[in-house]
Amino acid sequence: MSTEAAAPGSPHQHPSHHFRAGSHGRLRIRRTLAIFVLTFAVIVGVGAALTSVQAPTRHPACPPLQPCGVPAPTVRPLVALSVFRSAQSGFSLEYDGSLLTIAHQDGAGVTLRVQFKDGTTGAMNVQAAPGISPSAAIAARVKLLQGSISQLARDDDPADELLGAEVGLRSGSGAVFRGDLAGPQGVSQSVQIAIESATNGRRTLLATVLAPAQHVGPQSDMYALADQIINSVRWAEGTASS
Amino acid sequence: MTCPSCEQTTPEGRFCIRCGAPLADDWEGKSRTRSHFAAASHQHVAHPALISTLFPHLPRASQSGFRLALAFGLAVVAGLAALRLFPMALIAAALLLPLLVVLYLIDVDVYEGEPPWAVAFVILWGAVAGVGFGLLAIDVAPSAVDVIAHGDSQNVVQQGLLLPFAGLLVLLIGPVLLLPYHRFNDVLDGVTFGTAAAAAFGGAQAITYGVHYFGSGVRPAGAIAPWIWRLLSLGLGMPIVTMGAAAAACAALWLRYRAPARDCEALGPAGHPVVALPLAAALVMGAAVGETFLPPWGWLLWLAAFDVVVIIMLRRAIHVGLLEEALEIPIGPEIACPNCGAQTARHTFCGNCGISLQALPKTRPRRSEPVAMPASEPPA
């Protein structure tokens, strides 16, 4: 605010005329730091409380050396499934068309989209990875995702462990990762990526599930849908699954 | 003696108390060409010092407190990230600079004696705009399908260019609405409004954009080091660019439309709104778009370069603004300069350290003493 003097009665007269530079700041160093530390602690505390309230409860589906119990129920046991067949790669799969839509398809495979009630989306991709082993296919997929997902790291939480990775009823490799979708405005959501891959000796298929962290996990609808699709995969003719 | 720059009478000293020009024998030219930063005369005008630029009213002794607070806050953010408490670290990073701005406004008592509605208005405006642009960013952000099908999590045009550009212009509306008020006619008023609005904008936008993230648990999995780089970018690097650009744009607007007619061209072409506003927006866009193609550590370095540019640009605007705003008032009684502690006649600049007295906290008048008397507190 200006300290410039104005003529009394002038239309531009300033209502207050408190000179600056008559004193130091109100707080001084100790009070500045004390108030800052206290307020910052409150902010962190409130943040901790909010994130704790919203945090999903997660337990390992199968504790080590313990019975797993009943498998998670499928979302809708009796529905007419839609079929996708890859003309180039030869494999086919079935999916629930009332819950999933094809978002993208090309010669390598297909990407299905699921819309969650909170406005977020999940996706599942199944594609051929010719000429490489399942573990190499997973590594290649992770390398690709590292360019688009921030802070990508392997998820070692036992609650998120993949049990019996397979594609099209063939055993294979699998891994779970966590990362974040971020932009210049901030970090928008934490995502979990589950990747499974298997081969029939001539062709390798790779299945990738990506969804917000709160919508995935062994008991989640997203994983139930993904399991249904992965189990429905039929390999190219002449190399049918065993 | 007579000042060689303004040719007015000034007491003996190192600086003219009217125009701030050095009184050394070999000094020539206008006072604004001096190298001592008008708001922190112990620093060079081109020295990219963060605290003395974003918080220009702070006396030298108070700057260390804010430096310590900023360092402590950054250490807490990094510590929370190291413990994988990412959501808490994100909240702390988003609110670090807004909290410092509020503390600064309380400390220097900028608008003591008058209703705080002006500062409250620009902070609220910035926060509301930040929430709005956070929601917009969520809406245009790439989905899981984009990531998995196209290997792309970035919306370069919308998130990297359009939203930062539009965000800066919208957040500037709040300060600009205060431009017609004659009581806010210093360049530092514009800088204060721009800084406060931008800090609130950045914090609110980051919190809103992360609303889905906060549901992912207290300690979600993730790589720690990239998280630390990202938090430093979101909590310090990007807000500094936004605050500096907004404040520099406001300084140019204030100098052009609120300063006396002789001073409105002081910043040259860069002070014209047609240049100043797009330049500020371009700096914010340039800083933001780096996120779309750089790794987290690379974006932090990228932002650091933009921070230096923006800080120097803002310092120049503050410097020129303060040195142009010589008061047309009689020389007052001796006071102890809160910046250097030396006795100086009250006018526009300290005759000893050369700081602009307008860039210092106000006098809080006491019932028992007149306003213009020296403060009773001893200098630090």
Interface residues (C-beta under 8 A of the other chain):
Chain A: M1 S2 T3 E4 A5 H12 H14 P15 S16 H17 H18 F19 R20 A21 G22 S23 H24 G25 R26 L27 R28 I29 R30 T32 L33 I35 F36 V37 T39 F40 I43 V44 V46 G47 A48 L50 T51 S52 Q54 A55 P56 R58 A103 H104 T111 R113 D118 T120 T121 G122 A123 M124 N125 L144 L145 G147 S148 I149 S150 Q151 L152 A153 R154 D155 D156 D157 D160 R178 G179 D180 L181 A182 G183 P184 Q185 G186 V187 S188 Q189 S190 V191 T208 L210 A211 P212 A213 Q214
Chain B: H57 L58 P59 A61 S62 S64 G65 F66 L68 A69 F72 G73 V76 L80 L85 F86 P87 M88 L90 I91 A92 A94 L95 L96 L99 L100 L103 I106 D107 V108 D109 V110 Y111 E112 G113 E114 F133 G134 A137 I138 A141 P142 S143 A144 V145 V147 I148 A149 H150 G151 D152 S153 Q154 N155 Q159 G160 L163 P164 H182 R183 F184 N185 D186 D189 Q205 A206 I207 Y209 G210 H212 Y213 F214 G215 S216 G217 V218 P220 A221 G222 A223 P226 W227 R230 L234 M238 A287 A288 V289 E291 T292 P296 E325 L327 E328 I329 G332 I335 C337 P338 N339 R346 C350 L357 Q358 A359 L360 P361 K362 T363 R364 P365 V371 A372 M373 P374 A375 E377 P379 A380
